[in-house]
Amino acid sequence: MKFIATLAAIATYASAINLSSEVDVAAAATVAVESKVEAKTEATAEASASAGYDGPIVPEDYNYAVHDFNLNTPFTDQECYQKQVDIYSDQIIAIEALRLEVMQLTQRITQAEHDYDLNAQKIAENKAKIASNSRAALDYKAKI
């Protein structure tokens, strides 16, 4: 029962982490998009039309978007990366806890099976002794 409670607690914790990280990521994405839109609006007001691509976030022309993408500029920031590392580390810890609980459960099941076999042997021995005593008692009763 303790294993099931622990498993439920770990599952609840993992889902809460995922939900909170999704909310944090969604909020961060919303803020990032709003700041990009504001920056882009300001930049377009100041820049000329020939300064570069000035379309929507997802460009309509695939080739232009691919050729315009600069691999030297970072496309994620350190904070986003740190959040992902935190999420993954929490998931790894939860998985390790589950692995240990499964190992303990497997060990307990193996021990219970061994105990069952041992008890079955003792029960068989006791049954044989009872039958022997019963026969002996009947023999003594018949002599009397």
C-alpha positions in Angstrom: 0.0 0.0 0.0 2.9 2.3 0.7 4.3 1.7 -2.8 1.0 2.7 -4.4 0.8 5.8 -2.3 4.4 6.7 -3.2 3.7 6.0 -6.8 0.6 8.2 -6.8 2.5 11.0 -5.1 5.3 10.8 -7.6 2.9 10.8 -10.5 1.0 13.8 -9.1 4.3 15.6 -8.5 5.5 14.9 -12.1 2.2 16.0 -13.6 2.2 19.2 -11.5 5.8 19.9 -12.6 4.7 19.4 -16.2 1.7 21.6 -15.8 3.6 24.4 -14.1 6.3 24.3 -16.6 3.8 24.4 -19.5 2.2 27.4 -17.8 5.6 29.1 -17.3 6.6 28.3 -20.9 3.3 29.6 -22.2 3.6 32.8 -20.2 7.2 33.3 -21.2 6.2 32.7 -24.9 3.4 35.2 -24.6 5.7 37.8 -23.1 8.4 37.1 -25.7 5.9 37.4 -28.5 4.5 40.6 -27.1 8.0 42.1 -26.7 8.9 40.9 -30.2 5.8 42.5 -31.6 6.5 45.7 -29.8 10.1 45.7 -30.8 9.2 44.8 -34.4 6.6 47.6 -34.5 9.2 50.1 -33.3 11.8 48.7 -35.6 9.5 48.8 -38.7 8.6 52.4 -37.9 12.2 53.4 -37.9 13.6 51.0 -40.5 13.1 51.2 -44.3 11.4 48.6 -46.3 14.7 47.3 -47.8 16.3 46.6 -44.4 15.2 42.9 -44.4 12.3 40.6 -44.0 9.4 42.5 -42.5 6.5 40.0 -42.5 4.7 37.8 -40.0 6.4 35.6 -37.4 6.1 32.6 -39.7 7.1 33.7 -43.1 5.0 32.8 -46.1 8.1 32.0 -48.2 9.9 29.0 -46.9 13.1 29.5 -48.9 13.4 33.1 -47.7 12.9 32.0 -44.1 15.6 29.3 -44.4 18.1 31.5 -46.1 17.4 34.4 -43.7 18.0 32.2 -40.6 21.3 32.9 -38.9 22.8 30.0 -37.1 25.2 32.3 -35.2 22.5 34.0 -33.3 21.0 32.2 -30.3 17.3 31.2 -30.7 16.8 30.3 -27.0 18.0 32.1 -24.0 19.7 30.8 -20.9 16.5 31.1 -18.7 14.5 28.9 -21.1 17.3 26.3 -21.2 17.6 26.3 -17.4 13.9 25.7 -17.0 14.1 22.7 -19.4 17.1 21.4 -17.4 15.1 21.7 -14.2 12.1 19.9 -15.7 14.3 17.1 -17.0 16.2 16.7 -13.8 13.0 16.5 -11.8 11.7 13.8 -14.2 15.0 11.9 -13.9 14.7 12.0 -10.1 11.1 10.8 -10.3 12.0 8.0 -12.6 14.9 6.9 -10.4 12.5 6.9 -7.4 10.1 4.7 -9.4 12.9 2.4 -10.3 13.9 1.9 -6.7 10.3 1.3 -5.6 9.9 -1.3 -8.4 13.1 -3.0 -7.3 11.9 -3.1 -3.7 8.5 -4.4 -4.8 10.2 -7.1 -6.9 12.4 -8.1 -3.9 9.3 -8.3 -1.7 7.4 -10.4 -4.2 10.4 -12.8 -4.5 10.6 -13.0 -0.7 6.9 -13.6 -0.4 7.1 -16.4 -3.0 9.9 -18.0 -1.1 8.0 -17.7 2.1 4.9 -19.2 0.4 6.9 -22.3 -0.7 8.5 -22.7 2.7 5.1 -22.4 4.4 3.6 -24.9 1.9 6.3 -27.4 2.8 5.7 -26.9 6.6 2.0 -27.4 6.1 2.6 -30.6 4.1 4.9 -31.9 6.9 2.3 -31.0 9.6 -0.4 -32.7 7.6 1.7 -35.8 7.4 2.4 -35.7 11.1 -1.3 -35.2 11.9 -2.2 -38.2 9.6 0.5 -40.3 11.4 -0.8 -39.3 14.8 -4.4 -40.0 13.8 -3.5 -43.5 12.6 -1.5 -44.1 15.8 -4.4 -42.9 17.9 -6.8 -45.2 16.1 -4.5 -48.1 16.5 -4.3 -47.4 20.3 -8.0 -47.0 20.5 -8.6 -50.3 18.7 -6.2 -52.1 21.2 -8.1 -50.7 24.1 
